[in-house]
Amino acid sequence: MLVVTGDASLAGDLVVAFGGYEPKAGDRWTIVLAARLDGDFRAVHLPALPEGLRLEAVPMGAAYEVRVVSVEE
């Protein structure tokens, strides 16, 4: 996690990789935490997950989070 004591301007690409870890539904990671976030990543690259799961990358106020959610069938 990157912690910024002031404002953070997002740009460029966010690339998520797990390096052998197998994410489970409900897992979540704060990628950036700041006093305030400006802008967004130009592109977000998320790896494929097993059937029934998907990754979401979302700004959450002053934080940017990646989370694993179950896909309803």
Secondary structure, DSSP 8 states (H G I E B T S, - for coil): -EE-SSEEEE-SEEE---TT----TT-EEEEEE-SEEEE--SEEE-----TTEEEEEEEETTEEEEEEEE---
